[in-house]
């Protein structure tokens, strides 16, 4: 009987301990995130010799009550990508853009694929006597080198669209005319 009572107490202590750990972790939840126009499965397409700025958006939203300091680091792709600076302060309830400069060398070959990965870590505020915990996330995407679209291709596409529109209008006019003659 005493053995069963001890086992039951141990189970209760284990459940209470687990509940306390879970509740203490809830207070560590951040409403912090990172977004980008490009991600795995949605690559950037750019031509040799081109340069472009991609804005990574740091967000400190939802029920955020404190500003968050974030460290931004290039993990891969530094041969074509660079950051303006490495630390950003994101106010509570706001977002901040992080400019990521993409510079493709003129010598890049059509079909080359570069992998860009940026890591973002929150820097915990220093509180005396407490252990600060931060969050970390990353944004990664492929940069695909493709041929620069020529002005002729763009003009030929417009010409195709105009021809299709004329055909559709002509078909509608023929159908309307046939229906008109049937009713007369």
KOLMI-402784 format. One record per residue (C-alpha): residue number from 0; x, y, z. Coordinates in Angstrom, 3 decimals, always signed. Layout:
n->NUM | east->X | north->Y | up->Z;
...
***
This chain:
n->0 | east->+0.000 | north->+0.000 | up->+0.000;
n->1 | east->+2.800 | north->+2.361 | up->+0.937;
n->2 | east->+4.513 | north->+1.536 | up->-2.349;
n->3 | east->+1.398 | north->+2.519 | up->-4.328;
n->4 | east->+1.120 | north->+5.779 | up->-2.383;
n->5 | east->+4.765 | north->+6.638 | up->-3.135;
n->6 | east->+4.281 | north->+5.878 | up->-6.869;
n->7 | east->+1.191 | north->+8.071 | up->-6.935;
n->8 | east->+3.071 | north->+10.929 | up->-5.232;
n->9 | east->+5.882 | north->+10.568 | up->-7.771;
n->10 | east->+3.391 | north->+10.784 | up->-10.651;
n->11 | east->+1.789 | north->+13.880 | up->-9.137;
n->12 | east->+5.205 | north->+15.512 | up->-8.648;
n->13 | east->+6.155 | north->+14.663 | up->-12.230;
n->14 | east->+2.917 | north->+16.138 | up->-13.599;
n->15 | east->+3.268 | north->+19.302 | up->-11.490;
n->16 | east->+6.906 | north->+19.682 | up->-12.532;
n->17 | east->+5.980 | north->+19.295 | up->-16.202;
n->18 | east->+3.157 | north->+21.841 | up->-15.826;
n->19 | east->+5.498 | north->+24.348 | up->-14.135;
n->20 | east->+8.103 | north->+23.981 | up->-16.865;
n->21 | east->+5.426 | north->+24.424 | up->-19.531;
n->22 | east->+4.046 | north->+27.554 | up->-17.821;
n->23 | east->+7.507 | north->+29.071 | up->-17.445;
n->24 | east->+8.202 | north->+28.481 | up->-21.145;
n->25 | east->+5.008 | north->+30.301 | up->-22.098;
n->26 | east->+6.491 | north->+33.533 | up->-20.772;
n->27 | east->+9.395 | north->+33.103 | up->-23.195;
n->28 | east->+7.162 | north->+33.184 | up->-26.258;
n->29 | east->+8.074 | north->+35.914 | up->-28.703;
n->30 | east->+5.908 | north->+37.455 | up->-31.333;
n->31 | east->+9.021 | north->+37.929 | up->-33.432;
n->32 | east->+9.378 | north->+36.822 | up->-37.027;
n->33 | east->+11.229 | north->+37.309 | up->-40.303;
n->34 | east->+9.745 | north->+37.456 | up->-43.788;
n->35 | east->+11.081 | north->+37.865 | up->-47.303;
n->36 | east->+9.788 | north->+38.149 | up->-50.855;
n->37 | east->+11.842 | north->+35.028 | up->-51.661;
n->38 | east->+12.013 | north->+31.640 | up->-49.927;
n->39 | east->+12.670 | north->+27.952 | up->-50.633;
n->40 | east->+10.476 | north->+27.171 | up->-53.627;
n->41 | east->+10.180 | north->+30.846 | up->-54.662;
n->42 | east->+13.654 | north->+31.758 | up->-55.960;
n->43 | east->+14.945 | north->+35.119 | up->-57.070;
n->44 | east->+15.620 | north->+35.284 | up->-60.815;
n->45 | east->+18.207 | north->+37.780 | up->-61.948;
n->46 | east->+20.580 | north->+38.337 | up->-64.861;
n->47 | east->+24.403 | north->+38.524 | up->-64.928;
n->48 | east->+25.728 | north->+41.952 | up->-63.944;
n->49 | east->+22.485 | north->+43.000 | up->-62.217;
n->50 | east->+22.106 | north->+44.275 | up->-58.668;
n->51 | east->+19.008 | north->+44.296 | up->-56.500;
n->52 | east->+18.058 | north->+45.056 | up->-52.898;
n->53 | east->+15.921 | north->+42.440 | up->-51.137;
n->54 | east->+14.259 | north->+43.636 | up->-47.947;
n->55 | east->+14.044 | north->+41.106 | up->-45.141;
n->56 | east->+11.302 | north->+42.225 | up->-42.783;
n->57 | east->+11.857 | north->+41.787 | up->-39.032;
n->58 | east->+8.531 | north->+41.835 | up->-37.184;
n->59 | east->+7.932 | north->+42.354 | up->-33.479;
n->60 | east->+4.151 | north->+42.233 | up->-33.471;
n->61 | east->+1.100 | north->+40.655 | up->-31.847;
n->62 | east->+1.232 | north->+41.270 | up->-28.072;
n->63 | east->+4.824 | north->+42.509 | up->-28.053;
n->64 | east->+5.452 | north->+44.913 | up->-25.206;
n->65 | east->+9.199 | north->+45.395 | up->-25.507;
n->66 | east->+11.595 | north->+46.338 | up->-28.261;
n->67 | east->+13.734 | north->+43.484 | up->-29.506;
n->68 | east->+17.358 | north->+43.711 | up->-30.551;
n->69 | east->+18.206 | north->+41.328 | up->-33.393;
n->70 | east->+21.503 | north->+40.115 | up->-34.792;
n->71 | east->+21.485 | north->+39.405 | up->-38.556;
n->72 | east->+24.256 | north->+37.250 | up->-40.070;
n->73 | east->+25.053 | north->+35.908 | up->-43.539;
n->74 | east->+25.296 | north->+32.109 | up->-43.362;
n->75 | east->+25.766 | north->+31.421 | up->-47.081;
n->76 | east->+25.786 | north->+33.352 | up->-50.332;
n->77 | east->+28.203 | north->+36.062 | up->-49.224;
n->78 | east->+29.833 | north->+35.918 | up->-52.684;
n->79 | east->+26.737 | north->+37.676 | up->-54.088;
n->80 | east->+24.910 | north->+39.044 | up->-51.026;
n->81 | east->+25.833 | north->+41.489 | up->-48.284;
n->82 | east->+24.196 | north->+43.159 | up->-45.306;
n->83 | east->+24.415 | north->+46.865 | up->-44.559;
n->84 | east->+24.729 | north->+46.229 | up->-40.821;
n->85 | east->+24.369 | north->+43.300 | up->-38.420;
n->86 | east->+22.217 | north->+44.608 | up->-35.555;
n->87 | east->+18.723 | north->+46.054 | up->-35.648;
n->88 | east->+16.324 | north->+47.313 | up->-32.981;
n->89 | east->+12.695 | north->+46.459 | up->-33.665;
n->90 | east->+10.212 | north->+48.462 | up->-31.601;
n->91 | east->+7.276 | north->+46.742 | up->-29.897;
n->92 | east->+4.386 | north->+46.291 | up->-32.317;
n->93 | east->+6.484 | north->+47.358 | up->-35.323;
n->94 | east->+8.590 | north->+45.968 | up->-38.121;
n->95 | east->+11.961 | north->+46.915 | up->-39.605;
n->96 | east->+13.376 | north->+46.264 | up->-43.061;
n->97 | east->+16.841 | north->+44.772 | up->-43.370;
n->98 | east->+18.316 | north->+45.575 | up->-46.803;
n->99 | east->+20.136 | north->+42.613 | up->-48.329;
n->100 | east->+22.161 | north->+43.701 | up->-51.365;
n->101 | east->+22.363 | north->+41.116 | up->-54.161;
n->102 | east->+25.134 | north->+41.801 | up->-56.712;
n->103 | east->+25.538 | north->+39.287 | up->-59.524;
n->104 | east->+28.914 | north->+39.364 | up->-61.276;
n->105 | east->+28.856 | north->+39.959 | up->-65.034;
n->106 | east->+30.815 | north->+36.699 | up->-65.398;
n->107 | east->+27.960 | north->+34.633 | up->-63.877;
n->108 | east->+26.704 | north->+31.931 | up->-66.233;
n->109 | east->+23.080 | north->+31.455 | up->-67.244;
n->110 | east->+21.668 | north->+28.609 | up->-65.129;
n->111 | east->+24.013 | north->+29.149 | up->-62.165;
n->112 | east->+22.245 | north->+28.861 | up->-58.818;
n->113 | east->+23.462 | north->+30.596 | up->-55.669;
n->114 | east->+22.108 | north->+29.735 | up->-52.219;
n->115 | east->+21.535 | north->+32.718 | up->-49.918;
n->116 | east->+20.885 | north->+32.088 | up->-46.235;
n->117 | east->+20.549 | north->+34.741 | up->-43.532;
n->118 | east->+20.250 | north->+33.915 | up->-39.849;
n->119 | east->+18.388 | north->+36.186 | up->-37.424;
n->120 | east->+18.776 | north->+35.830 | up->-33.658;
n->121 | east->+17.158 | north->+37.921 | up->-30.981;
n->122 | east->+19.597 | north->+39.302 | up->-28.431;
n->123 | east->+18.113 | north->+38.926 | up->-24.945;
n->124 | east->+17.998 | north->+42.042 | up->-22.800;
n->125 | east->+20.483 | north->+41.758 | up->-19.984;
n->126 | east->+18.732 | north->+41.382 | up->-16.651;
n->127 | east->+20.880 | north->+40.922 | up->-13.562;
n->128 | east->+20.536 | north->+37.509 | up->-12.008;
n->129 | east->+18.493 | north->+36.030 | up->-14.847;
n->130 | east->+19.408 | north->+33.879 | up->-17.791;
n->131 | east->+18.299 | north->+35.532 | up->-21.030;
n->132 | east->+16.910 | north->+33.376 | up->-23.796;
n->133 | east->+16.536 | north->+34.458 | up->-27.381;
n->134 | east->+15.039 | north->+32.993 | up->-30.506;
n->135 | east->+16.686 | north->+32.209 | up->-33.798;
n->136 | east->+15.338 | north->+31.767 | up->-37.296;
n->137 | east->+16.651 | north->+31.901 | up->-40.811;
n->138 | east->+15.592 | north->+32.931 | up->-44.291;
n->139 | east->+17.031 | north->+31.073 | up->-47.248;
n->140 | east->+16.351 | north->+31.181 | up->-50.959;
n->141 | east->+17.980 | north->+30.358 | up->-54.275;
n->142 | east->+19.170 | north->+33.000 | up->-56.700;
n->143 | east->+18.885 | north->+31.692 | up->-60.258;
n->144 | east->+20.861 | north->+33.370 | up->-63.014;
n->145 | east->+18.771 | north->+33.708 | up->-66.150;
n->146 | east->+18.997 | north->+35.479 | up->-69.465;
n->147 | east->+17.942 | north->+39.094 | up->-69.421;
n->148 | east->+14.609 | north->+39.462 | up->-71.213;
n->149 | east->+15.132 | north->+41.470 | up->-74.366;
n->150 | east->+12.914 | north->+44.348 | up->-75.483;
n->151 | east->+12.059 | north->+42.353 | up->-78.622;
n->152 | east->+10.660 | north->+39.472 | up->-76.533;
n->153 | east->+8.485 | north->+41.893 | up->-74.567;
n->154 | east->+7.206 | north->+43.486 | up->-77.793;
n->155 | east->+6.455 | north->+40.094 | up->-79.339;
n->156 | east->+4.500 | north->+39.084 | up->-76.216;
n->157 | east->+2.399 | north->+42.239 | up->-76.457;
n->158 | east->+1.768 | north->+41.535 | up->-80.141;
n->159 | east->+0.570 | north->+37.999 | up->-79.290;
n->160 | east->-1.820 | north->+39.369 | up->-76.658;
n->161 | east->-3.217 | north->+41.932 | up->-79.113;
n->162 | east->-3.810 | north->+39.230 | up->-81.750;
n->163 | east->-5.555 | north->+36.991 | up->-79.189;
n->164 | east->-7.763 | north->+39.911 | up->-78.082;
n->165 | east->-8.726 | north->+40.680 | up->-81.723;
n->166 | east->-9.631 | north->+37.012 | up->-82.327;
n->167 | east->-11.783 | north->+36.898 | up->-79.178;
n->168 | east->-13.574 | north->+40.134 | up->-80.128;
n->169 | east->-14.169 | north->+38.815 | up->-83.668;
n->170 | east->-15.616 | north->+35.540 | up->-82.296;
n->171 | east->-17.929 | north->+37.428 | up->-79.959;
n->172 | east->-19.081 | north->+39.669 | up->-82.841;
n->173 | east->-19.801 | north->+36.611 | up->-85.034;
n->174 | east->-21.786 | north->+34.887 | up->-82.279;
n->175 | east->-23.800 | north->+38.034 | up->-81.541;
n->176 | east->-24.533 | north->+38.531 | up->-85.273;
n->177 | east->-25.723 | north->+34.909 | up->-85.691;
n->178 | east->-28.040 | north->+35.248 | up->-82.701;
n->179 | east->-29.396 | north->+38.534 | up->-84.063;
n->180 | east->-30.306 | north->+37.006 | up->-87.423;
n->181 | east->-32.015 | north->+34.024 | up->-85.735;
n->182 | east->-34.451 | north->+36.321 | up->-83.902;
n->183 | east->-35.402 | north->+38.421 | up->-86.959;
***
